[in-house]
């Protein structure tokens, strides 16, 4: 399993729309994420920053990301959510949400 963290800015004027959309994420979008081996996907909000976290349990992250991007329902979803966001990624990086580097993780087990 691999952990991924990403960040993006939420446009203040689109905040209510974004939160409304995520109060009822489309089941087809959720199915596509699960089929692409994404688990425990969570989006947190702090001020105008969105932090996304998910666990990947597959064998080919790039191929599964391409599968998500090719899904017509996910593309429709992104047409609604993308205008609510402002990318923080380096231009030309190919990223919309900016990848974050993991610097620490408390794992299962160890002393209580």
N, CA, C and O atoms as CSV, one atom per row, in Angstrom:
chain,resi,resn,atom,element,x,y,z
A,1,UNK,N,N,0.855,-1.184,0.000
A,1,UNK,CA,C,0.000,0.000,0.000
A,1,UNK,C,C,0.895,1.240,0.000
A,1,UNK,O,O,1.894,1.303,0.716
A,2,UNK,N,N,0.520,2.209,-0.808
A,2,UNK,CA,C,1.217,3.492,-0.871
A,2,UNK,C,C,0.253,4.595,-0.457
A,2,UNK,O,O,-0.930,4.554,-0.796
A,3,UNK,N,N,0.762,5.581,0.277
A,3,UNK,CA,C,-0.034,6.725,0.701
A,3,UNK,C,C,0.291,7.922,-0.198
A,3,UNK,O,O,1.446,8.145,-0.564
A,4,UNK,N,N,-0.749,8.686,-0.547
A,4,UNK,CA,C,-0.583,9.871,-1.377
A,4,UNK,C,C,-1.279,11.046,-0.717
A,4,UNK,O,O,-2.408,10.925,-0.242
A,5,UNK,N,N,-0.602,12.179,-0.690
A,5,UNK,CA,C,-1.177,13.430,-0.216
A,5,UNK,C,C,-1.041,14.481,-1.299
A,5,UNK,O,O,-0.007,14.577,-1.960
A,6,UNK,N,N,-2.094,15.270,-1.479
A,6,UNK,CA,C,-2.088,16.323,-2.487
A,6,UNK,C,C,-2.762,17.566,-1.922
A,6,UNK,O,O,-3.513,17.488,-0.949
A,7,UNK,N,N,-2.488,18.711,-2.539
A,7,UNK,CA,C,-3.073,19.968,-2.080
A,7,UNK,C,C,-3.457,20.817,-3.288
A,7,UNK,O,O,-2.825,20.756,-4.343
A,8,UNK,N,N,-4.517,21.615,-3.101
A,8,UNK,CA,C,-4.990,22.545,-4.127
A,8,UNK,C,C,-5.734,23.670,-3.410
A,8,UNK,O,O,-6.186,23.505,-2.277
A,9,UNK,N,N,-5.854,24.795,-4.070
A,9,UNK,CA,C,-6.587,25.922,-3.473
A,9,UNK,C,C,-8.061,25.856,-3.890
A,9,UNK,O,O,-8.373,25.573,-5.046
A,10,UNK,N,N,-8.953,26.118,-2.945
A,10,UNK,CA,C,-10.386,26.218,-3.211
A,10,UNK,C,C,-10.712,27.685,-3.457
A,10,UNK,O,O,-10.413,28.544,-2.627
A,11,UNK,N,N,-11.320,27.962,-4.589
A,11,UNK,CA,C,-11.694,29.346,-4.895
A,11,UNK,C,C,-12.816,29.771,-3.937
A,11,UNK,O,O,-13.868,29.132,-3.897
A,12,UNK,N,N,-12.600,30.837,-3.173
A,12,UNK,CA,C,-13.594,31.242,-2.163
A,12,UNK,C,C,-14.994,31.445,-2.734
A,12,UNK,O,O,-15.982,31.095,-2.089
A,13,UNK,N,N,-15.085,32.004,-3.933
A,13,UNK,CA,C,-16.399,32.255,-4.527
A,13,UNK,C,C,-17.101,30.974,-4.971
A,13,UNK,O,O,-18.285,31.011,-5.304
A,14,UNK,N,N,-16.385,29.829,-4.982
A,14,UNK,CA,C,-16.970,28.548,-5.386
A,14,UNK,C,C,-17.055,27.559,-4.220
A,14,UNK,O,O,-17.396,26.392,-4.408
A,15,UNK,N,N,-16.745,28.037,-3.027
A,15,UNK,CA,C,-16.693,27.168,-1.844
A,15,UNK,C,C,-18.004,26.416,-1.616
A,15,UNK,O,O,-17.995,25.195,-1.460
A,16,UNK,N,N,-19.114,27.121,-1.596
A,16,UNK,CA,C,-20.410,26.482,-1.322
A,16,UNK,C,C,-20.728,25.431,-2.383
A,16,UNK,O,O,-21.229,24.353,-2.064
A,17,UNK,N,N,-20.440,25.743,-3.632
A,17,UNK,CA,C,-20.694,24.791,-4.716
A,17,UNK,C,C,-19.858,23.523,-4.545
A,17,UNK,O,O,-20.372,22.414,-4.688
A,18,UNK,N,N,-18.575,23.688,-4.239
A,18,UNK,CA,C,-17.678,22.543,-4.055
A,18,UNK,C,C,-18.140,21.664,-2.891
A,18,UNK,O,O,-18.178,20.439,-3.007
A,19,UNK,N,N,-18.485,22.288,-1.788
A,19,UNK,CA,C,-18.929,21.525,-0.620
A,19,UNK,C,C,-20.248,20.813,-0.903
A,19,UNK,O,O,-20.453,19.682,-0.460
A,20,UNK,N,N,-21.138,21.467,-1.634
A,20,UNK,CA,C,-22.407,20.834,-2.021
A,20,UNK,C,C,-22.149,19.607,-2.889
A,20,UNK,O,O,-22.750,18.556,-2.665
A,21,UNK,N,N,-21.276,19.725,-3.864
A,21,UNK,CA,C,-20.957,18.594,-4.736
A,21,UNK,C,C,-20.388,17.423,-3.930
A,21,UNK,O,O,-20.742,16.268,-4.166
A,22,UNK,N,N,-19.515,17.728,-2.991
A,22,UNK,CA,C,-18.873,16.658,-2.226
A,22,UNK,C,C,-19.741,16.115,-1.099
A,22,UNK,O,O,-19.390,15.112,-0.478
A,23,UNK,N,N,-20.844,16.749,-0.834
A,23,UNK,CA,C,-21.792,16.184,0.130
A,23,UNK,C,C,-22.491,14.970,-0.468
A,23,UNK,O,O,-23.011,14.124,0.259
A,24,UNK,N,N,-22.500,14.887,-1.806
A,24,UNK,CA,C,-23.138,13.757,-2.495
A,24,UNK,C,C,-22.328,13.396,-3.740
A,24,UNK,O,O,-22.771,13.616,-4.868
A,25,UNK,N,N,-21.135,12.840,-3.520
A,25,UNK,CA,C,-20.297,12.420,-4.648
A,25,UNK,C,C,-21.031,11.338,-5.431
A,25,UNK,O,O,-21.638,10.440,-4.847
A,26,UNK,N,N,-20.969,11.431,-6.746
A,26,UNK,CA,C,-21.677,10.485,-7.599
A,26,UNK,C,C,-21.175,9.067,-7.377
A,26,UNK,O,O,-19.964,8.847,-7.342
A,27,UNK,N,N,-22.065,8.108,-7.227
A,27,UNK,CA,C,-21.659,6.705,-7.043
A,27,UNK,C,C,-20.759,6.190,-8.167
A,27,UNK,O,O,-19.859,5.392,-7.903
A,28,UNK,N,N,-20.972,6.615,-9.392
A,28,UNK,CA,C,-20.130,6.159,-10.510
A,28,UNK,C,C,-18.688,6.622,-10.333
A,28,UNK,O,O,-17.755,5.893,-10.669
A,29,UNK,N,N,-18.504,7.826,-9.809
A,29,UNK,CA,C,-17.152,8.339,-9.557
A,29,UNK,C,C,-16.498,7.520,-8.446
A,29,UNK,O,O,-15.324,7.164,-8.543
A,30,UNK,N,N,-17.246,7.226,-7.409
A,30,UNK,CA,C,-16.705,6.413,-6.315
A,30,UNK,C,C,-16.346,5.014,-6.801
A,30,UNK,O,O,-15.314,4.470,-6.408
A,31,UNK,N,N,-17.189,4.421,-7.656
A,31,UNK,CA,C,-16.894,3.085,-8.195
A,31,UNK,C,C,-15.600,3.094,-9.013
A,31,UNK,O,O,-14.794,2.167,-8.925
A,32,UNK,N,N,-15.412,4.137,-9.800
A,32,UNK,CA,C,-14.200,4.237,-10.608
A,32,UNK,C,C,-12.965,4.323,-9.725
A,32,UNK,O,O,-11.954,3.680,-10.007
A,33,UNK,N,N,-13.038,5.107,-8.668
A,33,UNK,CA,C,-11.903,5.207,-7.746
A,33,UNK,C,C,-11.592,3.857,-7.107
A,33,UNK,O,O,-10.433,3.452,-7.026
A,34,UNK,N,N,-12.626,3.171,-6.657
A,34,UNK,CA,C,-12.406,1.857,-6.042
A,34,UNK,C,C,-11.817,0.867,-7.050
A,34,UNK,O,O,-10.912,0.103,-6.715
A,35,UNK,N,N,-12.332,0.880,-8.290
A,35,UNK,CA,C,-11.827,-0.027,-9.320
A,35,UNK,C,C,-10.363,0.266,-9.662
A,35,UNK,O,O,-9.645,-0.611,-10.142
A,36,UNK,N,N,-9.930,1.501,-9.413
A,36,UNK,CA,C,-8.546,1.907,-9.661
A,36,UNK,C,C,-7.673,1.722,-8.422
A,36,UNK,O,O,-6.586,2.292,-8.328
A,37,UNK,N,N,-8.154,0.930,-7.483
A,37,UNK,CA,C,-7.386,0.543,-6.283
A,37,UNK,C,C,-7.115,1.689,-5.316
A,37,UNK,O,O,-6.114,1.679,-4.600
A,38,UNK,N,N,-8.016,2.683,-5.298
A,38,UNK,CA,C,-7.923,3.799,-4.354
A,38,UNK,C,C,-8.743,3.435,-3.123
A,38,UNK,O,O,-9.886,2.993,-3.240
A,39,UNK,N,N,-8.164,3.619,-1.957
A,39,UNK,CA,C,-8.850,3.334,-0.698
A,39,UNK,C,C,-8.662,4.521,0.247
A,39,UNK,O,O,-7.698,5.278,0.140
A,40,UNK,N,N,-9.606,4.659,1.167
A,40,UNK,CA,C,-9.523,5.679,2.228
A,40,UNK,C,C,-9.251,7.081,1.675
A,40,UNK,O,O,-8.469,7.840,2.248
A,41,UNK,N,N,-9.901,7.416,0.560
A,41,UNK,CA,C,-9.739,8.749,-0.026
A,41,UNK,C,C,-10.478,9.745,0.865
A,41,UNK,O,O,-11.664,9.589,1.153
A,42,UNK,N,N,-9.756,10.755,1.285
A,42,UNK,CA,C,-10.319,11.780,2.157
A,42,UNK,C,C,-9.861,13.141,1.657
A,42,UNK,O,O,-8.703,13.305,1.274
A,43,UNK,N,N,-10.761,14.120,1.658
A,43,UNK,CA,C,-10.391,15.495,1.350
A,43,UNK,C,C,-10.689,16.333,2.587
A,43,UNK,O,O,-11.806,16.323,3.105
A,44,UNK,N,N,-9.674,17.057,3.054
A,44,UNK,CA,C,-9.798,17.941,4.202
A,44,UNK,C,C,-9.770,19.381,3.711
A,44,UNK,O,O,-9.175,19.679,2.675
A,45,UNK,N,N,-10.413,20.268,4.456
A,45,UNK,CA,C,-10.444,21.696,4.127
A,45,UNK,C,C,-9.861,22.495,5.287
A,45,UNK,O,O,-10.237,22.304,6.444
A,46,UNK,N,N,-8.927,23.402,4.955
A,46,UNK,CA,C,-8.378,24.341,5.935
A,46,UNK,C,C,-8.298,25.698,5.255
A,46,UNK,O,O,-7.494,25.895,4.345
A,47,UNK,N,N,-9.129,26.630,5.695
A,47,UNK,CA,C,-9.170,27.930,5.040
A,47,UNK,C,C,-9.570,27.745,3.584
A,47,UNK,O,O,-10.664,27.265,3.285
A,48,UNK,N,N,-8.676,28.131,2.683
A,48,UNK,CA,C,-8.958,27.939,1.264
A,48,UNK,C,C,-8.102,26.832,0.651
A,48,UNK,O,O,-7.967,26.755,-0.570
A,49,UNK,N,N,-7.524,25.976,1.495
A,49,UNK,CA,C,-6.721,24.869,0.993
A,49,UNK,C,C,-7.458,23.548,1.176
A,49,UNK,O,O,-8.029,23.272,2.231
A,50,UNK,N,N,-7.429,22.749,0.127
A,50,UNK,CA,C,-7.954,21.384,0.175
A,50,UNK,C,C,-6.765,20.439,0.213
A,50,UNK,O,O,-5.849,20.543,-0.603
A,51,UNK,N,N,-6.785,19.525,1.157
A,51,UNK,CA,C,-5.752,18.511,1.269
A,51,UNK,C,C,-6.395,17.158,1.003
A,51,UNK,O,O,-7.332,16.769,1.701
A,52,UNK,N,N,-5.906,16.447,0.010
A,52,UNK,CA,C,-6.424,15.130,-0.317
A,52,UNK,C,C,-5.457,14.050,0.133
A,52,UNK,O,O,-4.241,14.194,0.008
A,53,UNK,N,N,-6.010,12.970,0.654
A,53,UNK,CA,C,-5.213,11.821,1.087
A,53,UNK,C,C,-5.890,10.558,0.593
A,53,UNK,O,O,-7.109,10.422,0.697
A,54,UNK,N,N,-5.104,9.627,0.053
A,54,UNK,CA,C,-5.645,8.319,-0.289
A,54,UNK,C,C,-4.552,7.268,-0.202
A,54,UNK,O,O,-3.357,7.563,-0.220
A,55,UNK,N,N,-5.013,6.036,-0.108
A,55,UNK,CA,C,-4.116,4.890,-0.090
A,55,UNK,C,C,-4.314,4.120,-1.386
A,55,UNK,O,O,-5.443,3.871,-1.810
A,56,UNK,N,N,-3.209,3.748,-2.006
A,56,UNK,CA,C,-3.249,3.015,-3.264
A,56,UNK,C,C,-2.799,1.581,-3.014
A,56,UNK,O,O,-1.717,1.341,-2.479
A,57,UNK,N,N,-3.654,0.621,-3.413
A,57,UNK,CA,C,-3.370,-0.790,-3.140
A,57,UNK,C,C,-3.134,-1.597,-4.419
A,57,UNK,O,O,-3.099,-2.826,-4.368
A,58,UNK,N,N,-2.976,-0.940,-5.545
A,58,UNK,CA,C,-2.758,-1.629,-6.804
A,58,UNK,C,C,-1.284,-1.802,-7.112
A,58,UNK,O,O,-0.422,-1.544,-6.271
A,59,UNK,N,N,-1.004,-2.245,-8.338
A,59,UNK,CA,C,0.368,-2.520,-8.761
A,59,UNK,C,C,0.907,-1.495,-9.764
A,59,UNK,O,O,2.117,-1.437,-9.986
A,60,UNK,N,N,0.022,-0.678,-10.381
A,60,UNK,CA,C,0.456,0.270,-11.403
A,60,UNK,C,C,-0.327,1.579,-11.240
A,60,UNK,O,O,-1.373,1.776,-11.858
A,61,UNK,N,N,0.198,2.452,-10.406
A,61,UNK,CA,C,-0.478,3.706,-10.077
A,61,UNK,C,C,-0.729,4.549,-11.324
A,61,UNK,O,O,-1.822,5.089,-11.496
A,62,UNK,N,N,0.268,4.664,-12.189
A,62,UNK,CA,C,0.099,5.485,-13.391
A,62,UNK,C,C,-1.027,4.954,-14.270
A,62,UNK,O,O,-1.837,5.735,-14.769
A,63,UNK,N,N,-1.091,3.649,-14.466
A,63,UNK,CA,C,-2.154,3.057,-15.299
A,63,UNK,C,C,-3.518,3.262,-14.658
A,63,UNK,O,O,-4.490,3.548,-15.357
A,64,UNK,N,N,-3.607,3.121,-13.342
A,64,UNK,CA,C,-4.885,3.322,-12.666
A,64,UNK,C,C,-5.304,4.793,-12.697
A,64,UNK,O,O,-6.494,5.092,-12.797
A,65,UNK,N,N,-4.344,5.709,-12.613
A,65,UNK,CA,C,-4.674,7.129,-12.734
A,65,UNK,C,C,-5.183,7.432,-14.144
A,65,UNK,O,O,-6.101,8.233,-14.316
A,66,UNK,N,N,-4.586,6.792,-15.149
A,66,UNK,CA,C,-5.056,6.974,-16.526
A,66,UNK,C,C,-6.463,6.417,-16.688
A,66,UNK,O,O,-7.274,6.993,-17.412
A,67,UNK,N,N,-6.763,5.300,-16.021
A,67,UNK,CA,C,-8.108,4.721,-16.081
A,67,UNK,C,C,-9.127,5.690,-15.483
A,67,UNK,O,O,-10.213,5.864,-16.036
A,68,UNK,N,N,-8.789,6.314,-14.372
A,68,UNK,CA,C,-9.681,7.295,-13.750
A,68,UNK,C,C,-9.905,8.459,-14.716
A,68,UNK,O,O,-11.041,8.881,-14.933
A,69,UNK,N,N,-8.825,8.973,-15.291
A,69,UNK,CA,C,-8.919,10.132,-16.182
A,69,UNK,C,C,-9.709,9.833,-17.452
A,69,UNK,O,O,-10.283,10.743,-18.050
A,70,UNK,N,N,-9.746,8.580,-17.867
A,70,UNK,CA,C,-10.468,8.196,-19.093
A,70,UNK,C,C,-11.949,7.936,-18.857
A,70,UNK,O,O,-12.715,7.819,-19.814
A,71,UNK,N,N,-12.360,7.844,-17.605
A,71,UNK,CA,C,-13.746,7.519,-17.289
A,71,UNK,C,C,-14.670,8.701,-17.610
A,71,UNK,O,O,-14.446,9.799,-17.100
A,72,UNK,N,N,-15.698,8.505,-18.437
A,72,UNK,CA,C,-16.589,9.612,-18.819
A,72,UNK,C,C,-17.311,10.268,-17.638
A,72,UNK,O,O,-17.463,11.489,-17.616
A,73,UNK,N,N,-17.753,9.486,-16.669
A,73,UNK,CA,C,-18.447,10.079,-15.517
A,73,UNK,C,C,-17.488,10.921,-14.680
A,73,UNK,O,O,-17.863,11.982,-14.181
A,74,UNK,N,N,-16.258,10.453,-14.528
A,74,UNK,CA,C,-15.251,11.225,-13.792
A,74,UNK,C,C,-14.927,12.510,-14.541
A,74,UNK,O,O,-14.745,13.557,-13.921
A,75,UNK,N,N,-14.854,12.444,-15.849
A,75,UNK,CA,C,-14.612,13.652,-16.641
A,75,UNK,C,C,-15.739,14.665,-16.448
A,75,UNK,O,O,-15.483,15.863,-16.326
A,76,UNK,N,N,-16.985,14.190,-16.422
A,76,UNK,CA,C,-18.131,15.077,-16.157
A,76,UNK,C,C,-18.011,15.699,-14.767
A,76,UNK,O,O,-18.250,16.894,-14.590
A,77,UNK,N,N,-17.640,14.880,-13.786
A,77,UNK,CA,C,-17.460,15.346,-12.408
A,77,UNK,C,C,-16.400,16.440,-12.352
A,77,UNK,O,O,-16.604,17.479,-11.724
A,78,UNK,N,N,-15.275,16.204,-13.009
A,78,UNK,CA,C,-14.191,17.191,-13.007
A,78,UNK,C,C,-14.605,18.491,-13.681
A,78,UNK,O,O,-14.140,19.562,-13.291
A,79,UNK,N,N,-15.475,18.413,-14.690
A,79,UNK,CA,C,-15.944,19.654,-15.330
A,79,UNK,C,C,-16.721,20.525,-14.336
A,79,UNK,O,O,-16.792,21.742,-14.506
A,80,UNK,N,N,-17.299,19.916,-13.310
A,80,UNK,CA,C,-18.002,20.660,-12.266
A,80,UNK,C,C,-17.053,21.110,-11.156
A,80,UNK,O,O,-17.162,22.230,-10.658
A,81,UNK,N,N,-16.119,20.231,-10.768
A,81,UNK,CA,C,-15.268,20.543,-9.619
A,81,UNK,C,C,-14.039,21.372,-9.976
A,81,UNK,O,O,-13.612,22.201,-9.173
A,82,UNK,N,N,-13.460,21.171,-11.155
A,82,UNK,CA,C,-12.231,21.897,-11.505
A,82,UNK,C,C,-12.379,23.415,-11.451
A,82,UNK,O,O,-11.459,24.081,-10.978
A,83,UNK,N,N,-13.500,24.002,-11.914
A,83,UNK,CA,C,-13.620,25.459,-11.823
A,83,UNK,C,C,-13.651,25.977,-10.376
A,83,UNK,O,O,-13.449,27.168,-10.140
A,84,UNK,N,N,-13.896,25.104,-9.436
A,84,UNK,CA,C,-13.919,25.490,-8.023
A,84,UNK,C,C,-12.511,25.547,-7.436
A,84,UNK,O,O,-12.314,26.025,-6.319
A,85,UNK,N,N,-11.541,25.059,-8.193
A,85,UNK,CA,C,-10.183,24.897,-7.679
A,85,UNK,C,C,-9.193,25.760,-8.443
A,85,UNK,O,O,-9.413,26.120,-9.599
A,86,UNK,N,N,-8.091,26.084,-7.762
A,86,UNK,CA,C,-6.966,26.775,-8.373
A,86,UNK,C,C,-5.723,25.948,-8.097
A,86,UNK,O,O,-5.315,25.792,-6.947
A,87,UNK,N,N,-5.128,25.422,-9.149
A,87,UNK,CA,C,-3.970,24.555,-8.988
A,87,UNK,C,C,-2.785,25.306,-8.401
A,87,UNK,O,O,-2.555,26.473,-8.720
A,88,UNK,N,N,-2.039,24.629,-7.546
A,88,UNK,CA,C,-0.806,25.163,-6.972
A,88,UNK,C,C,0.410,24.468,-7.591
A,88,UNK,O,O,1.547,24.747,-7.209
A,89,UNK,N,N,0.171,23.571,-8.539
A,89,UNK,CA,C,1.251,22.785,-9.141
A,89,UNK,C,C,2.121,23.651,-10.042
A,89,UNK,O,O,1.673,24.657,-10.592
A,90,UNK,N,N,3.358,23.241,-10.176
A,90,UNK,CA,C,4.271,23.917,-11.085
A,90,UNK,C,C,3.739,23.818,-12.507
A,90,UNK,O,O,3.342,22.733,-12.934
A,91,UNK,N,N,3.719,24.914,-13.249
A,91,UNK,CA,C,3.283,24.850,-14.647
A,91,UNK,C,C,4.113,23.822,-15.414
A,91,UNK,O,O,5.334,23.756,-15.274
A,92,UNK,N,N,3.425,23.025,-16.224
A,92,UNK,CA,C,4.097,21.997,-17.009
A,92,UNK,C,C,4.368,20.707,-16.274
A,92,UNK,O,O,4.937,19.774,-16.840
A,93,UNK,N,N,3.961,20.644,-14.997
A,93,UNK,CA,C,4.226,19.431,-14.204
A,93,UNK,C,C,3.282,18.286,-14.561
A,93,UNK,O,O,3.562,17.125,-14.264
A,94,UNK,N,N,2.154,18.627,-15.204
A,94,UNK,CA,C,1.166,17.602,-15.514
A,94,UNK,C,C,0.222,17.314,-14.358
A,94,UNK,O,O,-0.635,16.437,-14.465
A,95,UNK,N,N,0.366,18.039,-13.257
A,95,UNK,CA,C,-0.483,17.826,-12.084
A,95,UNK,C,C,-1.530,18.930,-11.986
A,95,UNK,O,O,-1.269,20.077,-12.349
A,96,UNK,N,N,-2.706,18.581,-11.497
A,96,UNK,CA,C,-3.734,19.552,-11.138
A,96,UNK,C,C,-3.656,19.767,-9.639
A,96,UNK,O,O,-3.454,20.891,-9.179
A,97,UNK,N,N,-3.817,18.678,-8.862
A,97,UNK,CA,C,-3.564,18.721,-7.429
A,97,UNK,C,C,-2.050,18.544,-7.254
A,97,UNK,O,O,-1.449,17.683,-7.896
A,98,UNK,N,N,-1.439,19.353,-6.393
A,98,UNK,CA,C,0.004,19.282,-6.186
A,98,UNK,C,C,0.356,18.119,-5.271
A,98,UNK,O,O,-0.171,18.020,-4.163
A,99,UNK,N,N,1.247,17.233,-5.726
A,99,UNK,CA,C,1.681,16.135,-4.854
A,99,UNK,C,C,2.446,16.689,-3.653
A,99,UNK,O,O,3.176,17.674,-3.760
A,100,UNK,N,N,2.261,16.031,-2.511
A,100,UNK,CA,C,2.966,16.406,-1.300
A,100,UNK,C,C,3.909,15.264,-0.923
A,100,UNK,O,O,3.613,14.096,-1.174
A,101,UNK,N,N,5.028,15.605,-0.329
A,101,UNK,CA,C,6.008,14.612,0.102
A,101,UNK,C,C,5.684,14.186,1.531
A,101,UNK,O,O,5.506,15.024,2.415
A,102,UNK,N,N,5.610,12.885,1.745
A,102,UNK,CA,C,5.383,12.377,3.099
A,102,UNK,C,C,6.665,12.560,3.910
A,102,UNK,O,O,7.747,12.167,3.475
A,103,UNK,N,N,6.529,13.161,5.094
A,103,UNK,CA,C,7.701,13.369,5.939
A,103,UNK,C,C,7.660,12.556,7.228
A,103,UNK,O,O,8.681,12.418,7.903
A,104,UNK,N,N,6.486,12.011,7.579
A,104,UNK,CA,C,6.391,11.190,8.786
A,104,UNK,C,C,5.111,10.397,8.740
A,104,UNK,O,O,4.102,10.844,8.193
A,105,UNK,N,N,5.161,9.205,9.325
A,105,UNK,CA,C,3.979,8.339,9.386
A,105,UNK,C,C,4.049,7.495,10.651
A,105,UNK,O,O,5.069,6.860,10.918
A,106,UNK,N,N,2.977,7.482,11.430
A,106,UNK,CA,C,2.852,6.587,12.577
A,106,UNK,C,C,2.222,5.313,12.082
A,106,UNK,O,O,1.055,5.310,11.690
A,107,UNK,N,N,2.963,4.242,12.092
A,107,UNK,CA,C,2.455,2.971,11.558
A,107,UNK,C,C,1.724,2.171,12.628
A,107,UNK,O,O,1.797,2.465,13.821
A,108,UNK,N,N,1.011,1.143,12.153
A,108,UNK,CA,C,0.330,0.207,13.064
A,108,UNK,C,C,1.376,-0.502,13.899
A,108,UNK,O,O,2.534,-0.614,13.497
A,109,UNK,N,N,0.967,-0.976,15.050
A,109,UNK,CA,C,1.876,-1.752,15.891
A,109,UNK,C,C,2.735,-0.867,16.764
A,109,UNK,O,O,2.404,0.293,17.012
A,110,UNK,N,N,3.821,-1.412,17.220
A,110,UNK,CA,C,4.712,-0.688,18.106
A,110,UNK,C,C,4.200,-0.737,19.533
A,110,UNK,O,O,3.234,-1.437,19.837
A,111,UNK,N,N,4.848,0.001,20.391
A,111,UNK,CA,C,4.470,0.021,21.797
A,111,UNK,C,C,3.254,0.905,22.024
A,111,UNK,O,O,3.083,1.929,21.364
A,112,UNK,N,N,2.425,0.502,22.953
A,112,UNK,CA,C,1.228,1.291,23.261
A,112,UNK,C,C,1.497,2.301,24.334
A,112,UNK,O,O,0.598,3.050,24.716
